[in-house]
């Protein structure tokens, strides 16, 4: 740790967060399951391979175009299991509630949680509730944990990306972050931007059905696409090259990013998955993704290489190349 205090940026999914996790938290808790630092830990129980994950949600505001903190909590945990190649089964649910929160607000969040879990086919089986003093929790924080069953025959990790493999995304980048920040700042766009928050297991299951050889999957949340690609390049000791012209971004999101001074590659998503698979299987993966509602805009955006190890390069629209760095800190705080 290079800092004597915890900064807001330490939670942003970038270099400072890696410094906090890898430099302070993990060394004292190290074990084989934890040290992989994937979205879910893979553990064994009586010979069965299970995925386990946990996450906390502090998004502000609680309700935003396309979703709310409850839907976000359920989908986020389902997605962390899914990208490990695990069928989501059970979730926990814990609330930290600020004194004074309207009961109707909590009722709406619970309704959203119930509907989202039911649609995704998962059960919420246990939880906890705490209430803290007024002004101590900014209305409502949620923690969810999840357990899933690893699909037989898959081995998915950020460390598994191989040179020559294709990089695929299931749709446009940056929708969630721009939807939340526009609601927070009270800005309306001519073309409304809606969060992409969604449970991805149905889409991912189709991909694994046609291509169990998938090497890497990650949902591009905090730090956006740029953070995911850099994590994979670092973990797999490979290089990654992506093409700017092939990275989908909605015009409204691009315009909003220009307004706020953001780069869409670094803006959070909550319904987007990055998949790395052998090049000879990418057509089958694309076909399966495009047949699902959450993958209709799927596209190949680049390749894994054995050059510029640990680096991500982007071929720009004007014919040059630029480095896509790992974000340093928090571009959009309180986004998930």
C-alpha positions, 0 to 999 in steps of 0.5 A: 500500500502506498497510501496511509488512508483508504480513498474513494478511488480504492473502490473503483476497480482500477490500479488503486483497488488492485493495490488495496486487494493484492497489497493489503487484503489478500496477503494475510488471507492467502489460500489457493481458492482466493489467490486466483482473484477471479470473480468467483472462487472455485471450491470442492464439496464432496467431489462437486465443484462449486463457485462462491462469490460475494458483493456489496452494492452502494449505488446512488441513487437507489433507482435509475433508468432500467433498474434499481439497487435490488435488481443490481444486487441480484444480477451482479451476483448471478453474473459473477457466478455465471462468468466462472462457468457456474449455474447460479443456485442460491443467494444470500441477502443482507441489508444495511438500512439507514434510520429514516428510510421510507418503508415504501422504498424498501418494499419496492426494492424487495419487490424488484429483488423477488422478481429478478431472482424468480426470473433468473431461477435462483432462490434467496435462502438466508440473509441479515438486516442491520439498521444504523443511525440516520446519516450513517449509511446513505439510505440503503446498502445491500450485500449478496453472496451466491453459490453455483454449480460448475458446469462439467468440463469447463475451466474458466479464468482470467489466467487462461487466455491464449494467444490467437484467441478472439475477444467477444462482447455481447453488446454496447459499452457504458450504458449502466454508468451513464444511466446512473450518472445522468439520474444522479446529476438530473440530466436528461438526454434527447435519446434516453440512456437505460442501464443494461443491468441483466442476469447473464446466465441464460446467455452464458449457458448457450455459449458453454453449450456450443463452446465448453472450451471458453478460456475466459469470461468476465463481466465488465463492471467497475472500470469497464471494458478497459479494466477487464482487458487489462486484468486478463492481459496481466493474469494470462501473461499475454497481450490483447489488441482490440479495434476501436471500430468494432467496439460497440458504443451507443451514440447517446452514450458516446455523446454523454461521455463527451459531455462528462469527459469520460471514456466509454471504455472505462464506464461501468456495465451491468449486463455485458460479458467479455468472452475469450475463446479459441478463434476456430470456435468464435463463429459458433459462439457469436451465433449462439449469442446473437440468438439470445436477447442479451446477445443480439449485438455481440461482436468480435472486438479483438484478439489475444497476442503473444506480443506486448505482454500484459498490455492492451492496445487499441487500433484507432479509427485513424489507423494508429495504435494507443495503449488502453491503460488500467484505470487508476481510480474511480471515474464514476463513484457509487455506480454499483 
